[in-house]
Amino acid sequence: MKSVSTDEPHIDCLTTGRNAPDISISATSVGQSAVDVLAQGNDFIVRGVTSRGIFVSVDERTVVFLSRERFKGPLIVNLPWDSPVLNQIAIKAEGKVCPHGFRFPNPDLFISVSTANKWSALNLWSPIPLPGSAVNHSQISSFLNVLQSRASAPNELVAAVLQAINPDALPRLEDGDETTKYINQVYQAVRANDLPALQSATHYLAGRGRGLTPSGDDFLLGLVYGLFMLPYRFRAVFEPASAMIVATVKKRSTLISANLVECAAAGEVDERLGAAFQTLLHPDLPPDAAIRGILGWGNSSGMDATAGMAVIMAVMKN
């Protein structure tokens, strides 16, 4: 296998003549935020390898997911399934970021995005004025209850949101349940445009949970996306609240969480989350496809993010 120099970034990005890689793969789709990263990045290192794809950290500032799945998102590069060479990529492998893709020295591989479809959630869903009749608490609760019933296990954050928006209809949970307390605090803070109270709850939730994107972060992701999509209803708090949440997650949690929350604050989210928001907003839409998407997004990430969006929907009605 030929060696590839890593001394000069422009040499690594040449893909013709003697610099041609042994293997080239063409991505099918690339998120707009990932396109921006490719235009500015220099080096990358592989931070995670799973059956679903590869997590690549670019300049230790942004995590891009090289995905074997079909689902699109702001920081996702969709690859073809039939690429066994991907199985040779190891954690901590390093390479160069090029304007049109990723260059791996071992295996000698170039993943090209030059012919990939550019995907953006904003091309599908833009911020909207208040609908003629806002979704009510009963409709929100119905969706969340169906979601809980189809999950392999009840979701703590969804249960907390159900309690917050239906305090008289559901039995009170134990006073020592801090998560329920802080989810209710988020709900009340957004209702009252109370930024200090929202900041206190955000500080508790950011980084809370396990994995690459802890549950508290996913909830906050859903929350900031809801604020972005309904700016006219939340114009008093949208910008300062979103900026505060993004900054808090950056300080207290994982890099990938910070990236995704920042994307959501600008309206860029996984297509499954965007579809879930629309289904919550329009309860006349069939829920099955949205629920499947939510349940298929991470271990509990889809449900956690939906809980955050549901809070915004419930406040909107008020």
C-alpha positions as CSV (number, residue, x, y, z in Angstrom):
1,M,0.0,0.0,0.0
2,K,1.4,3.4,-0.9
3,S,2.3,5.9,1.8
4,V,0.5,9.2,2.0
5,S,2.4,12.3,3.2
6,T,0.7,14.2,6.1
7,D,3.2,17.0,6.1
8,E,1.2,19.2,3.6
9,P,-2.6,19.2,3.7
10,H,-2.9,20.1,0.0
11,I,-0.8,17.1,-0.9
12,D,-3.1,14.8,1.0
13,C,-6.1,16.2,-0.8
14,L,-4.8,15.5,-4.3
15,T,-6.6,12.4,-5.6
16,T,-5.1,12.1,-9.1
17,G,-1.9,10.7,-10.6
18,R,0.5,9.2,-8.1
19,N,-1.6,10.7,-5.2
20,A,-4.7,8.7,-6.2
21,P,-6.1,6.7,-3.3
22,D,-6.3,2.9,-3.5
23,I,-10.1,3.1,-2.8
24,S,-12.6,5.9,-3.3
25,I,-16.2,6.0,-2.0
26,S,-18.8,8.5,-3.0
27,A,-21.2,9.7,-0.3
28,T,-24.9,9.8,-1.3
29,S,-25.8,12.7,0.9
30,V,-24.1,15.3,3.2
31,G,-25.6,17.6,5.7
32,Q,-25.2,21.3,5.2
33,S,-23.3,21.7,8.5
34,A,-20.9,19.0,7.5
35,V,-20.3,20.8,4.2
36,D,-19.3,23.9,6.2
37,V,-16.9,21.8,8.3
38,L,-15.3,20.4,5.1
39,A,-14.7,23.9,3.8
40,Q,-12.8,25.0,7.0
41,G,-11.3,21.9,8.5
42,N,-7.8,20.5,8.4
43,D,-7.2,17.3,10.3
44,F,-9.5,14.7,11.7
45,I,-9.3,11.7,14.1
46,V,-11.7,8.8,14.4
47,R,-13.4,8.9,17.8
48,G,-15.9,6.1,17.5
49,V,-16.7,3.1,15.3
50,T,-20.1,1.4,15.3
51,S,-22.1,-0.9,13.1
52,R,-24.1,2.2,12.0
53,G,-21.1,4.4,11.1
54,I,-17.9,6.2,12.1
55,F,-17.6,9.3,14.3
56,V,-14.9,11.7,13.0
57,S,-13.7,14.6,15.1
58,V,-12.5,17.5,12.9
59,D,-9.9,19.7,14.4
60,E,-11.3,18.6,17.8
61,R,-14.1,21.1,17.3
62,T,-16.8,19.3,15.4
63,V,-17.9,15.7,15.2
64,V,-19.1,14.4,11.8
65,F,-20.9,11.1,11.5
66,L,-20.0,8.9,8.5
67,S,-23.2,6.9,8.4
68,R,-24.2,3.6,6.9
69,E,-27.8,4.5,7.5
70,R,-30.2,6.4,5.2
71,F,-31.3,9.0,7.8
72,K,-30.1,12.5,7.1
73,G,-28.9,15.2,9.5
74,P,-26.8,18.3,9.7
75,L,-23.5,16.6,10.5
76,I,-24.2,13.3,8.7
77,V,-22.4,12.1,5.6
78,N,-24.4,9.1,4.2
79,L,-22.3,6.3,2.8
80,P,-23.3,3.2,0.8
81,W,-23.8,0.1,2.8
82,D,-21.7,-2.1,0.5
83,S,-18.3,-0.6,1.5
84,P,-16.4,-3.3,3.4
85,V,-13.3,-1.1,3.5
86,L,-15.1,0.9,6.2
87,N,-14.6,-2.1,8.5
88,Q,-10.8,-1.5,8.3
89,I,-11.1,2.0,9.9
90,A,-10.0,1.9,13.5
91,I,-10.5,4.2,16.5
92,K,-7.9,7.0,16.7
93,A,-7.1,6.7,13.0
94,E,-6.1,10.1,11.7
95,G,-6.4,11.8,8.3
96,K,-7.0,15.0,6.4
97,V,-10.1,17.0,5.8
98,C,-10.4,18.1,2.1
99,P,-12.9,20.5,0.5
100,H,-14.6,17.6,-1.1
101,G,-14.2,14.8,1.4
102,F,-12.0,12.9,3.9
103,R,-8.6,11.4,3.1
104,F,-7.6,8.3,5.2
105,P,-3.9,7.2,5.0
106,N,-4.7,3.7,6.4
107,P,-6.5,2.2,4.6
108,D,-5.6,4.4,1.7
109,L,-9.2,5.7,1.2
110,F,-10.9,8.9,0.0
111,I,-14.5,9.5,0.9
112,S,-15.8,12.0,-1.6
113,V,-18.9,14.3,-1.1
114,S,-18.4,16.1,-4.5
115,T,-21.5,14.4,-6.0
116,A,-23.5,14.0,-2.8
117,N,-26.9,15.6,-2.4
118,K,-26.6,18.6,0.0
119,W,-29.2,18.2,2.7
120,S,-30.6,20.8,5.1
121,A,-33.5,20.6,7.4
122,L,-34.3,24.3,6.6
123,N,-35.1,23.3,3.1
124,L,-37.9,21.1,4.5
125,W,-39.0,23.1,7.6
126,S,-38.7,26.8,8.1
127,P,-39.7,28.8,11.2
128,I,-43.4,29.3,11.2
129,P,-46.0,31.8,12.6
130,L,-48.5,30.5,15.1
131,P,-50.9,28.0,13.5
132,G,-54.5,28.9,13.4
133,S,-55.3,26.7,16.4
134,A,-52.4,25.6,18.6
135,V,-52.1,21.9,19.6
136,N,-53.6,21.4,23.1
137,H,-52.3,19.6,26.1
138,S,-54.6,16.6,25.6
139,Q,-53.2,16.1,22.0
140,I,-49.6,16.5,23.2
141,S,-50.2,14.0,26.0
142,S,-51.9,11.6,23.7
143,F,-48.8,11.6,21.4
144,L,-46.4,11.2,24.3
145,N,-48.5,8.3,25.8
146,V,-48.5,6.4,22.5
147,L,-44.7,7.0,22.3
148,Q,-44.3,5.6,25.8
149,S,-46.4,2.6,25.0
150,R,-44.3,1.6,22.0
151,A,-40.9,2.1,23.6
152,S,-39.0,-0.9,25.1
153,A,-39.1,1.0,28.5
154,P,-40.8,4.1,29.7
155,N,-38.7,7.3,29.2
156,E,-38.0,9.4,32.3
157,L,-38.1,12.7,30.5
158,V,-41.3,12.0,28.6
159,A,-42.9,11.0,31.9
160,A,-41.6,14.2,33.5
161,V,-43.1,16.4,30.7
162,L,-46.4,14.6,31.0
163,Q,-46.4,15.4,34.7
164,A,-45.5,19.1,34.1
165,I,-48.2,19.8,31.6
166,N,-50.9,17.7,33.4
167,P,-50.3,18.5,37.1
168,D,-53.9,17.9,38.1
169,A,-54.5,14.8,36.0
170,L,-51.5,12.7,37.0
171,P,-50.4,11.6,40.5
172,R,-47.5,13.6,41.9
173,L,-44.2,11.8,41.7
174,E,-41.9,11.7,44.7
175,D,-40.6,15.1,45.9
176,G,-37.0,13.8,45.7
177,D,-37.3,13.3,41.9
178,E,-34.9,16.0,40.8
179,T,-35.4,15.4,37.1
180,T,-39.2,15.9,37.3
181,K,-38.6,19.0,39.4
182,Y,-36.2,20.6,36.8
183,I,-38.3,19.6,33.8
184,N,-41.3,21.4,35.5
185,Q,-39.0,24.3,36.1
186,V,-38.1,24.5,32.4
187,Y,-41.8,24.4,31.6
188,Q,-42.7,27.2,34.1
189,A,-39.6,29.3,33.1
190,V,-40.4,29.3,29.4
191,R,-44.1,30.2,30.2
192,A,-43.0,33.1,32.3
193,N,-40.0,34.2,30.1
194,D,-37.9,33.6,33.2
195,L,-34.3,33.3,31.9
196,P,-32.6,32.9,35.4
197,A,-34.9,29.9,36.2
198,L,-34.3,28.4,32.8
199,Q,-30.6,28.8,33.2
200,S,-30.7,27.0,36.5
201,A,-32.6,24.1,35.0
202,T,-30.3,24.0,32.0
203,H,-27.2,23.8,34.3
204,Y,-28.8,20.7,35.9
205,L,-29.7,19.0,32.6
206,A,-26.7,19.7,30.5
207,G,-24.4,16.6,30.5
208,R,-26.8,14.6,32.6
209,G,-27.0,11.0,31.4
210,R,-24.7,8.6,29.6
211,G,-23.3,8.1,26.2
212,L,-22.2,10.4,23.4
213,T,-25.3,12.5,23.8
214,P,-26.6,12.4,27.4
215,S,-30.4,12.5,27.8
216,G,-30.4,16.0,29.3
217,D,-28.6,17.3,26.3
218,D,-31.1,15.7,23.9
219,F,-34.0,17.2,25.9
220,L,-32.3,20.7,25.5
221,L,-31.8,20.0,21.8
222,G,-35.5,19.5,21.4
223,L,-36.2,22.6,23.4
224,V,-33.9,24.9,21.4
225,Y,-35.3,23.5,18.1
226,G,-38.8,24.3,19.3
227,L,-37.8,27.8,20.1
228,F,-36.3,28.2,16.7
229,M,-39.3,26.9,14.9
230,L,-41.7,29.2,16.7
231,P,-39.8,32.5,17.1
232,Y,-42.9,34.7,16.9
233,R,-44.4,33.0,20.0
234,F,-41.1,33.1,21.9
235,R,-39.5,36.2,20.6
236,A,-38.9,37.5,24.1
237,V,-36.6,34.6,25.1
238,F,-35.7,32.9,21.8
239,E,-32.2,34.4,21.2
240,P,-30.9,34.8,24.8
241,A,-32.3,31.4,25.9
242,S,-30.9,29.5,22.9
243,A,-27.5,31.2,23.3
244,M,-27.4,30.3,27.0
245,I,-28.4,26.7,26.4
246,V,-25.8,26.3,23.6
247,A,-23.1,27.8,25.8
248,T,-24.0,25.7,28.8
249,V,-23.9,22.4,26.9
250,K,-20.6,23.4,25.3
251,K,-19.2,23.9,28.8
252,R,-20.7,20.9,30.6
253,S,-21.1,18.1,28.1
254,T,-19.7,16.2,25.2
255,L,-18.4,17.7,21.9
256,I,-21.0,16.0,19.8
257,S,-23.8,17.1,22.1
258,A,-22.6,20.7,21.8
259,N,-22.4,20.4,18.0
260,L,-25.9,19.0,17.7
261,V,-27.5,21.5,20.1
262,E,-25.8,24.4,18.3
263,C,-27.2,23.0,15.0
264,A,-30.7,22.7,16.4
265,A,-30.6,26.3,17.6
266,A,-30.1,27.3,14.0
267,G,-32.9,25.0,12.7
268,E,-30.7,22.1,11.6
269,V,-31.7,18.8,13.0
270,D,-31.9,15.1,12.1
271,E,-34.8,14.5,9.7
272,R,-36.5,12.2,12.2
273,L,-36.7,15.0,14.8
274,G,-38.0,17.5,12.2
275,A,-40.7,15.0,11.2
276,A,-41.6,14.5,14.9
277,F,-42.0,18.2,15.5
278,Q,-44.4,18.5,12.5
279,T,-46.4,15.6,13.8
280,L,-46.6,17.2,17.3
281,L,-47.6,20.5,15.8
282,H,-50.3,19.0,13.5
283,P,-52.0,16.2,15.5
284,D,-54.2,15.4,12.5
285,L,-51.1,13.8,10.8
286,P,-50.7,10.0,11.1
287,P,-48.2,9.5,14.0
288,D,-46.8,6.1,13.1
289,A,-43.9,7.1,10.9
290,A,-42.8,9.8,13.3
291,I,-42.9,7.5,16.2
292,R,-40.9,4.9,14.4
293,G,-38.3,7.6,13.6
294,I,-38.2,8.8,17.2
295,L,-37.7,5.3,18.6
296,G,-35.0,4.5,16.1
297,W,-32.9,7.5,16.9
298,G,-30.2,6.4,19.3
299,N,-30.9,4.5,22.5
300,S,-33.3,7.2,23.9
301,S,-32.2,10.3,22.1
302,G,-35.3,10.5,20.0
303,M,-37.6,10.3,23.0
304,D,-35.5,12.7,25.1
305,A,-35.5,15.3,22.3
306,T,-39.3,14.9,21.7
307,A,-39.8,15.6,25.4
308,G,-38.1,19.0,24.9
309,M,-40.2,19.8,21.9
310,A,-43.3,18.9,23.7
311,V,-42.6,21.4,26.4
312,I,-42.4,24.2,23.8
313,M,-45.7,23.0,22.2
314,A,-47.4,23.0,25.6
315,V,-46.2,26.5,26.4
316,M,-47.3,27.7,23.0
317,K,-50.9,26.8,23.9
318,N,-50.7,28.9,27.0
